[in-house]
């Protein structure tokens, strides 16, 4: 009977002891690399969106006609 309870207890202790281990350099480096790549992708997406908005604004500005002088402006000259 004692063996029946001892095995799951030992397995639980082994699992819990693995959780407290410090990550290795390679694991920390991998996590940092993923984080940096994710942030770079976010920045790239923001830049693409800003560029798209700027080109749309430029297209709208060039499509609108130049302001025409009104008759009161002509009379003032």
N, CA, C and O of each residue as an XYZ file, in Angstrom:
308
protein
N       0.800     -1.196      0.000
C       0.000      0.000      0.000
C       0.854      1.277      0.000
O       0.521      2.255     -0.669
N       1.938      1.254      0.745
C       2.775      2.443      0.830
C       3.422      2.759     -0.518
O       3.576      3.928     -0.875
N       3.792      1.744     -1.250
C       4.413      1.944     -2.548
C       3.451      2.625     -3.514
O       3.858      3.433     -4.348
N       2.177      2.290     -3.391
C       1.159      2.891     -4.256
C       1.130      4.411     -4.086
O       0.929      5.128     -5.065
N       1.323      4.907     -2.888
C       1.313      6.354     -2.628
C       2.685      6.982     -2.830
O       2.787      8.176     -3.111
N       3.719      6.201     -2.692
C       5.077      6.738     -2.792
C       5.427      7.114     -4.232
O       6.091      8.126     -4.458
N       4.997      6.330     -5.190
C       5.346      6.608     -6.589
C       4.746      7.926     -7.070
O       5.480      8.755     -7.609
N       3.433      8.157     -6.896
C       2.909      9.470     -7.327
C       3.526     10.633     -6.554
O       3.711     11.718     -7.105
N       3.843     10.409     -5.288
C       4.480     11.459     -4.494
C       5.851     11.810     -5.024
O       6.205     12.984     -5.132
N       6.626     10.786     -5.357
C       7.959     11.030     -5.922
C       7.873     11.700     -7.282
O       8.675     12.579     -7.599
N       6.910     11.289     -8.078
C       6.747     11.912     -9.402
C       6.381     13.387     -9.248
O       6.899     14.231     -9.979
N       5.504     13.700     -8.312
C       5.120     15.093     -8.081
C       6.323     15.910     -7.626
O       6.498     17.049     -8.058
N       7.150     15.342     -6.762
C       8.332     16.054     -6.294
C       9.313     16.304     -7.438
O       9.924     17.370     -7.516
N       9.459     15.324     -8.319
C      10.354     15.510     -9.467
C       9.839     16.610    -10.395
O      10.613     17.434    -10.882
N       8.529     16.614    -10.635
C       7.954     17.649    -11.505
C       8.114     19.034    -10.900
O       8.454     19.989    -11.598
N       7.870     19.141     -9.608
C       8.001     20.445     -8.951
C       9.448     20.905     -8.879
O       9.715     22.103     -8.970
N      10.375     19.993     -8.721
C      11.778     20.400     -8.651
C      12.255     20.922    -10.008
O      13.148     21.768    -10.050
N      11.696     20.449    -11.099
C      12.056     20.930    -12.423
C      11.547     22.331    -12.687
O      12.105     23.034    -13.529
N      10.500     22.759    -11.990
C       9.928     24.093    -12.207
C      10.803     25.201    -11.630
O      10.727     26.345    -12.079
N      11.622     24.881    -10.653
C      12.420     25.912     -9.983
C      13.781     26.116    -10.623
O      14.572     26.923    -10.135
N      14.068     25.419    -11.683
C      15.365     25.496    -12.336
C      15.512     26.840    -13.057
O      14.573     27.315    -13.695
N      16.677     27.433    -12.950
C      16.972     28.675    -13.675
C      17.081     28.369    -15.165
O      17.647     27.342    -15.539
N      16.551     29.237    -16.019
C      16.700     28.997    -17.457
C      18.159     29.141    -17.874
O      18.895     29.964    -17.330
N      18.557     28.341    -18.829
C      19.938     28.395    -19.311
C      20.136     29.641    -20.166
O      19.183     30.342    -20.507
N      21.391     29.897    -20.500
C      21.701     31.042    -21.352
C      20.990     30.918    -22.689
O      20.435     31.892    -23.197
N      21.009     29.723    -23.253
C      20.371     29.511    -24.560
C      18.870     29.754    -24.498
O      18.296     30.311    -25.433
N      18.228     29.342    -23.407
C      16.789     29.585    -23.257
C      16.499     31.076    -23.114
O      15.569     31.595    -23.731
N      17.293     31.757    -22.304
C      17.099     33.213    -22.146
C      17.371     33.942    -23.453
O      16.652     34.875    -23.809
N      18.415     33.516    -24.171
C      18.751     34.130    -25.462
C      17.620     33.914    -26.454
O      17.248     34.833    -27.184
N      17.071     32.703    -26.487
C      15.965     32.401    -27.391
C      14.741     33.244    -27.070
O      14.083     33.757    -27.975
N      14.434     33.389    -25.782
C      13.289     34.214    -25.384
C      13.502     35.674    -25.766
O      12.586     36.332    -26.260
N      14.715     36.178    -25.537
C      15.018     37.568    -25.890
C      14.930     37.765    -27.395
O      14.418     38.784    -27.859
N      15.422     36.801    -28.158
C      15.378     36.904    -29.614
C      13.934     36.933    -30.123
O      13.600     37.712    -31.016
N      13.087     36.084    -29.553
C      11.673     36.081    -29.942
C      11.018     37.415    -29.623
O      10.254     37.951    -30.426
N      11.322     37.945    -28.446
C      10.748     39.217    -28.025
C      11.187     40.356    -28.948
O      10.377     41.205    -29.323
N      12.455     40.370    -29.306
C      12.985     41.421    -30.184
C      12.371     41.313    -31.577
O      12.010     42.324    -32.178
N      12.253     40.090    -32.088
C      11.660     39.905    -33.418
C      10.200     40.320    -33.424
O       9.725     40.900    -34.400
N       9.484     40.030    -32.345
C       8.076     40.425    -32.254
C       7.953     41.953    -32.241
O       7.108     42.518    -32.936
N       8.791     42.611    -31.455
C       8.764     44.077    -31.372
C       9.142     44.696    -32.713
O       8.545     45.691    -33.122
N      10.129     44.117    -33.403
C      10.538     44.627    -34.713
C       9.401     44.491    -35.722
O       9.190     45.384    -36.543
N       8.673     43.390    -35.667
C       7.537     43.201    -36.574
C       6.440     44.221    -36.286
O       5.810     44.732    -37.213
N       6.205     44.523    -35.002
C       5.209     45.537    -34.638
C       5.619     46.912    -35.166
O       4.789     47.649    -35.700
N       6.897     47.254    -35.014
C       7.396     48.549    -35.489
C       7.286     48.629    -37.008
O       6.871     49.654    -37.550
N       7.659     47.543    -37.697
C       7.541     47.516    -39.162
C       6.096     47.713    -39.603
O       5.831     48.443    -40.558
N       5.164     47.068    -38.911
C       3.747     47.209    -39.254
C       3.286     48.656    -39.043
O       2.528     49.191    -39.852
N       3.739     49.282    -37.967
C       3.386     50.679    -37.713
C       3.943     51.587    -38.807
O       3.263     52.506    -39.263
N       5.175     51.327    -39.221
C       5.785     52.141    -40.272
C       5.063     51.976    -41.608
O       4.861     52.948    -42.336
N       4.677     50.738    -41.925
C       3.945     50.498    -43.163
C       2.606     51.238    -43.134
O       2.205     51.837    -44.131
N       1.928     51.195    -42.008
C       0.636     51.882    -41.883
C       0.818     53.395    -41.990
O       0.026     54.060    -42.658
N       1.836     53.946    -41.349
C       2.091     55.383    -41.419
C       2.428     55.795    -42.855
O       1.989     56.846    -43.322
N       3.201     54.969    -43.543
C       3.551     55.259    -44.934
C       2.318     55.217    -45.832
O       2.163     56.042    -46.732
N       1.436     54.239    -45.572
C       0.203     54.132    -46.357
C      -0.680     55.357    -46.135
O      -1.228     55.908    -47.089
N      -0.819     55.784    -44.887
C      -1.633     56.959    -44.587
C      -1.042     58.220    -45.214
O      -1.779     59.071    -45.712
N       0.281     58.343    -45.191
C       0.931     59.511    -45.783
C       0.738     59.534    -47.294
O       0.504     60.595    -47.874
N       0.833     58.368    -47.937
C       0.652     58.349    -49.390
C      -0.802     58.623    -49.756
O      -1.070     59.258    -50.776
N      -1.747     58.155    -48.940
C      -3.159     58.474    -49.184
C      -3.409     59.968    -49.032
O      -4.131     60.563    -49.832
N      -2.817     60.575    -48.010
C      -2.991     62.011    -47.792
C      -2.381     62.803    -48.940
O      -2.945     63.808    -49.372
N      -1.237     62.356    -49.432
C      -0.597     63.040    -50.551
C      -1.437     62.899    -51.819
O      -1.524     63.830    -52.620
N      -2.049     61.739    -51.995
C      -2.893     61.520    -53.171
C      -4.134     62.407    -53.117
O      -4.555     62.958    -54.134
N      -4.710     62.539    -51.941
C      -5.894     63.393    -51.784
C      -5.518     64.850    -52.014
O      -6.263     65.592    -52.656
N      -4.360     65.263    -51.491
C      -3.926     66.652    -51.637
C      -3.631     66.980    -53.102
O      -3.934     68.082    -53.558
N      -3.053     66.054    -53.829
C      -2.739     66.335    -55.234
C      -3.969     66.223    -56.120
O      -4.000     66.803    -57.205
N      -4.977     65.492    -55.679
C      -6.198     65.335    -56.472
C      -7.130     66.531    -56.332
O      -7.935     66.791    -57.225
N      -7.034     67.254    -55.234
C      -7.930     68.394    -55.056
C      -7.431     69.570    -55.906
O      -6.226     69.803    -56.000
N      -8.361     70.310    -56.525
C      -7.938     71.426    -57.388
C      -7.346     72.566    -56.571
O      -7.653     72.732    -55.390
N      -6.502     73.338    -57.214
C      -5.902     74.501    -56.565
C      -6.992     75.527    -56.293
O      -7.921     75.665    -57.089
N      -6.896     76.232    -55.209
C      -7.929     77.234    -54.898
C      -7.977     78.319    -55.986
O      -6.943     78.830    -56.416
N      -9.169     78.650    -56.410
C      -9.377     79.674    -57.432
C      -9.654     81.015    -56.767
O     -10.254     81.076    -55.694
N      -9.223     82.055    -57.396
C      -9.471     83.391    -56.882
C     -10.958     83.714    -57.064
O     -11.526     83.458    -58.126
N     -11.571     84.261    -56.052
C     -12.985     84.639    -56.151
C     -13.081     86.025    -56.778
O     -12.080     86.728    -56.917
N     -14.263     86.395    -57.143
C     -14.452     87.673    -57.803
C     -14.078     88.832    -56.894
O     -13.610     89.859    -57.387
N     -14.267     88.708    -55.577
C     -13.873     89.786    -54.662
C     -12.360     89.897    -54.590
O     -11.836     90.995    -54.399
N     -11.635     88.776    -54.739
C     -10.183     88.821    -54.740
C      -9.687     89.494    -56.015
O      -8.727     90.265    -55.987
N     -10.336     89.202    -57.112
C      -9.949     89.817    -58.373
C     -10.157     91.316    -58.347
O      -9.357     92.067    -58.905
N     -11.237     91.759    -57.697
C     -11.526     93.182    -57.643
C     -10.514     93.910    -56.768
O     -10.236     95.085    -57.006
N      -9.968     93.255    -55.780
C      -9.019     93.888    -54.878
C      -7.713     94.159    -55.582
O      -6.991     95.075    -55.187
N      -7.383     93.413    -56.596
C      -6.131     93.622    -57.321
C      -6.282     94.814    -58.119
O      -5.354     95.204    -58.827
